[in-house]
Every structure is written in C-alpha cells, then in structure tokens.
Amino acid sequence: MMKRLYQSSLFLLTLLLISGCSAEPISPPNTPSTLGPHGPNAAHVAQLWWLMLGLGVAIFAVVTELLAAALLRRRRATSTTAPESSGDVGRRWLLWGGIILPLVVLTIIFGDTIYTLAAVEVPQGQPAFQIHVVARQWWWQVDYPDQGITTANEIHVPVGVPVQIQLESTDVIHSFWVPELAGKIDLIPSQANNISLQSDQVGVYRGECAEFCGLQHAHMGFMVVAQSQSDFNTWLAAQQRPAATPTDSTALQGQHVFVSAGCVFCHTVRGLDDKSVDRSAIDLGPDLTHLSSRLTIAGASLNQNRGNLAGWVVDPQHVKPGVRMPNQYINSQDLQTLLAYLATLQ
Amino acid sequence: VSGGRVAVGRGLIARYGCGSCHSIPGVPGADAMAAPPLDHFYERSYIAGRLPNTEENLLKWLQDPQQIEPGTAMPNLGVNQDEARDIAAYLYHQPSLSDIINR
C-alpha cells in the first residue's frame, strides 16, 4: 500500500515536472517571474513577497515546534492529580499567541504593503510621453498618440526612465501584467487606469493578460521591449512612416490579395489607400503597417516568421480557437504572394 | 540522414514555425491541421504528392518547395542545406523497437 502510494506520488511529481518544461520557449522565455525583477516597481513587489515568505516561514516553524513538543511530551505516570497548569497559563498563551503576535505580524505586513503601494504609484503630472494600451479579445492595441503610431502586442519603451501607460478595454475586463517590471492592474471598459513601469536593463519582457477574459485568455500575451533612448527614437521614427507600395511584383500582387481577400476590412495598413473600404470599421484587428518588425504574432502566441504567418493566415481557428479572425480560403499561389507582401511591412 | 542531428532538427522545426501548418509528433505546439501531418514520415511514399520520398528529395523540398511545386501552399522558409539535413533527420527519426515495446 505504502509502495503504491509512493509510486503514484512519484509519478504525479514527474508529470508536474514534465508539464512544467514542455512549452517550446518563444523568444524570450515565456515564464517570467515576479521574483526576478528588472525594474524598481517590480523590485518593491518582490521585496514585499520575500518579507511575507520570511514571516510565514518563521510562524510555521514556531507552530510546528509547539505541535511537536505537545506530541512528544511524556504522559504523566499517574493521572490522578489535577493538571498543574491553571487557567492563567492558558490565558497567557492565548493573549500572546492569539492576539499580540498576529497583531505585530499583520501590522508589519500592512505597513510594508502601504509603503509598496505608495512606491509603485503613478507619479502626478503629465508624463514625458504617452502610451495608450487598449485590451481586446484577445490582443493588445498599443497607441503612441503624440506620434500617431498604432501597433499591437508590443510596447517599446526607453530604458531607465519611468514610463506611464494608460490602460483601457473595449470589451471585457482584462489585466495588464509584466511580472518582471511591475504589478498587475485591471483594464476596465469605460474606465482608464494608469500604470507606471520602468526597466533598468535593455531587454524583452513578456507580459500577459492576468484576468480571465474568454476562450483565448491564455493566448493573450505581449512583449515589452526596453531599448536605449537612441534605439527607441529610431524605432519611433520607423513606426511613424506609412507602408511603402512594394516595388517587387510578387509583393505587389500580394498587396492586391490583401485587398481583394478582404484583409483590409479588419486590418489597417497605413499608406495602403483603398477608397472602396469603409475606414470606420477598420479597427477590428491589429494594425499591420509594420507587422514584420514585430517579434511575435497572434497575441504573442507565435514567433513572427514566414512559417507561422502562413499557418496563422489560413487557419487561425486552429491556432487560437474562437479568435475573431476567420480562416482564409485563398488559393496557395495567393498565399505565397500575400506572405511576400506581409514581409515588406517592415 | 548523414550528418543530420535529430535534436537540432526538432529545434529548427519549432523555430521555423512548421507546426503552424503541420502536426509533428514530439514538437510542442505542432498540432496544426492546415497541411498534411508528418507523423510516420519515413513510411510515406511521396513528398508533396509528387516526389518519391528519398532523403535527397526531402532535402530539396525543405529548401525550395516553390521551385519543385510552384504555387504550392508551403512557403520557402529560407532553410539552408545543413538545416534541411537536421530537419530531415528529425522527420526520418523513428522510434526503435525497444522504444515501441517500452511505450
């Protein structure tokens, strides 16, 4: 019996370990940790966590010790005499263990929580520049209103300075979470929230939706790309440019496919002016003006490359069942030219 | 496949996004239905319904499907000869008899 129990728990443990490392690492590794902070706000949150862990472990150790002492204490040889402990001792245990100790511990945690909340608060006043993030089922629209840039699932920020992000939702409640850079905050329809984040190191940090928001909640990720100020400026300048009309004949054919297959009804490509399209409806899907400059597609669930784009374009319903994008029934030749066109959207 | 490394091939298959169209056992996330499944690939008679399934043909196909079958749905992914060798090694990699018995 014991052996069976041992074997099955070993099996379960192995299963857990295997399932933990089965996901193919999308660049960067898709398991960011709050305990590996890369910015001051995340560092505050991590520090609070360690404090709570420390106190929790200390209390657990004391309770375990008391329990062990009670269990191991020898029974009295005879139980005829009344127990020597009077009500006073018991009351003292209750007073110290039940009231004073919890009061001290909770006060410490409460104080540090208030301190952490104040530390990660969004600073007053106008931010240096604006970033608006709008959560959609199941992707992130990212706007830089001052620069007239709209992109998706990728937020570029300069390194070493606090960046303020305004968060909204157009459908249901989502939650914005970049574990290595800051805590979480909800995105609520018809209410704008703000979060401040700062990265102390150049790098790419994965973010996730942290509030269940429907069928593809698990595939609603994004990337925060922290760059040096000059790289960031270069990126801004590149993103501001509209897409050029392709010079290559295959890509030009692909542009026709993009229009005739109806991609334009949901996706904007700035610079692609098609008068037949009702512009008012064009924000159902991500802006694709600079699609090929992004690291990922499909809400950061796939790396951005030609193979993944091909599979995503023809069969998104298999990659992300329930996603708003319908499967495309285009012939294989058109798929090739379309991929050539998408590759020009640098 | 001479010189092909099975484990490297598996990584390349994930990196090139093959799994967004093909279902390929052993490659995480490669469970798509858009293109033919690649399980038991070593038992298939033809590649792309056209070329006899030989190592040489597979290497050609992986590097330049558009030249062999112009307009086919499979895009040229920029796979080079060495990478094709590794990918082919993975696709032809078959479980040994003891693997099957112990399954």
Interface residues (C-beta under 8 A of the other chain):
Chain A: S22 A23 E24 L302 N303 N305 R306 G307 N308 L309 A310 G311 W312 V314 D315 H318 V319 N331 S332 Q333 L335 Q336 L339
Chain B: A14 R15 Y16 G17 C18 G19 S20 C21 V27 P28 G29 D31 A32 M33 A34 A35 Q66 G71 T72 A73 M74 P75 N76 L77 G78
